Amino acid sequence: MELKDIVAIAGMPGLYHVIGQRKNGLIVETLDGTGKKIPTSPTTKVSILSDIAMFTMEGEERLAKVLLSIFDKSKDGLVVPDKKASDDAFPQFLGKVLPNYDNERIYLSDMKKLASWYTILSDKFDFEALRKSLEEEDQENESENKTEVKAKAEVKAKTEKAVKSATPKGDTKSKGKSVNTIRKMA
């Protein structure tokens, strides 16, 4: 199971694993242990976990990286608050996991949802496989960026060369002189 196969459905608690597709929606299975299969309708808002990001002061952080941070910190003794915990526990929890989170755009309900999602996934999800896929993705993005920078440098060099060759060398008539024209009025 990968993060792209797990969805959250608006108006329904918990997380769901996509097990199939039909003409007008998805077929999902609950991850709460009951194994209940549910069809979605075309009007149901479905959010794929791999597409979700959390706001930070610098921009956004992908949910996959935040979940990995929780996984790593929970090994070191971080306690993930449950839904009955006090409201003060959630900002403290998120501050340890994502220190630069934007506290104006991430609401308490988002923090509770994150903690709930991690609790659901902690037993069923392979976080080490997620780590490997993110590292591979970062390496691919790094090599793409290097290729893109090199291509931009080549285009810039060609453009500068074309501009230099297109500029006439002996054109002295218009250098330093302003030309005034009189406009005829009818």
N, C-alpha and C positions, 0 to 999 in steps of 0.2 A: 504494500500500500504506500503510495506517495502522497505528498501534500496536495498535488493537483487533482487527486481522486477524492478528496475530502471537502465537503461543502457545509456551509451554514445556511439555513433557510429562514427567511424573515418570518417572524411570528411564531416560530417553533423553537423550543429550547434544544440545546445540545448540538452535536455534530453528526453528519451523515456521510456514509461512504457510497459513492456512485457505483452501482453495480450493473447498470444498463441504461439504454436509451430507447425511447419510443418516439413515435411520430410527433407528438405534441408535448414532450417533456422528458424528464429523467425518471429513472427508478432508483431510489436510494434506500439504504439500509441503515438503521440507527446504530450508533456506536455505543449505546448505553448498556449493551449486553443482552438486550431482549431479542435482537436480530429481526425486528419488525421491518418489513419492506413497505415502502410508501411511494406512490407515484406523485410526481409534481405536475402542475398544470403550466401552460404557457405564461400565465400571469404571475406565477410564483417567483419572488425575487430570491435567486440562488447566488450565493457568494462563494467562489472557489478560494480556499485558504491560501493557495500559492499566489493569488493576485492581490491579497490584502497587505497593506503597509500601515505602519503607525507613524504619527507625526513626531518629528524631533525638531529641535531648534534650528538644525542645519537643513532640514528637508524631510525625508521619509526614511524609515527603516523597514525592510521587508519583514513580514510576520515570521518567515522561516528563520531568520537570524535572531529574532526576539525569542522564539521558542527554543532555539539552541542555547541561547544565553540562560534561559530559565533551567534547561536541562543541566548545563554545566554548573550553575550556581546551586541547584538542588543537590548535586553530588557533594558540594561543600557545606551543606547544612541549611540552605535556604528553605524556608517553609512557605509553601504556596497556600495563601489564605483560601478557605472554603467560602461558600456563598453566605454562611451565617456569621462570618467574621465582621468585626466593626469596620465602619467606613474608613477609619484612619489607617487600617492595615493595608489597604490596596495601593494608595499612593506611595507608602513606604516600600512595598513589594516592588512596584514598577520602578521606583527610584534606584533600587539595587540592581534590577535587571536591565533597564534602559535609562541610565543616569541623565541623559540629555533630552528626555521626552518633553514635548510641548504641553505643559499643564493647562494651557488655555484651550487647546483643541482636542485633548484626550480627556474624556469625561469619566466619571466614576463608573458608569455603566460599561464603558469600554474596558476599564481595568478589571471589572468583575468578570466580563465575558472572556478576557484573556486568561485569567486564572482558571475559570471553568473549562475552557478549551484545553488548556495544558493538562488539567486533572484528567480529562477524558482521554487525551492522547498518551499520557504517560505510560499506561500499561499496554497499549495496542500499537504504538508507533515506533519505528526504528530510527532514532535520532542520529545514530552513527551513519546510516545510509544517507540521511538528509545532509549531514556535514560533508560527506564525500561529494555528493552532487553539487552542493554550493561551491566547494573548492574547485571542482572541474569547471563550473560555470564561470567562476572568477578568472580562472586561467584562460578560458576561451575569450572572455571580454577583454582581458589584458592584451592578448595577441591581436584581437580585432582592433583595439585602440592603437596599438603600435603600427599596424598596417594602415589605419586611417590617417594617423599623423604623417606617415611617410608619403602617402598619396597626396595629402594636402600640400606638403612641402614641394613635391614634384610639380603640382599644378601651379603653385605660386612661382616657382622658378621658370616654368614655361611662359607664364603670363608676363613676368618681368622681361623676359627675353623678347617676347612678341611686341611689347610696348616699346622697348628700345629700338628694335628694328623698324618699327612703323613711324618713328619720329624722324622727320627730315633733318639732315645735318646742316645744310647750307641755307636754311630759311632765316634770313636776317631782316626782312622787310617789316615783320610785325613785332620784332623783339623791342620792348621798351617804348613803343609808340602806341598811343591810344588813338583810335579811329572814331571820329564824330561823324555822324550822318544826320542830314537834315531830312526831316520827314515832311512830305507834302501833305497839306491839308486840303481837302476838297470842299 
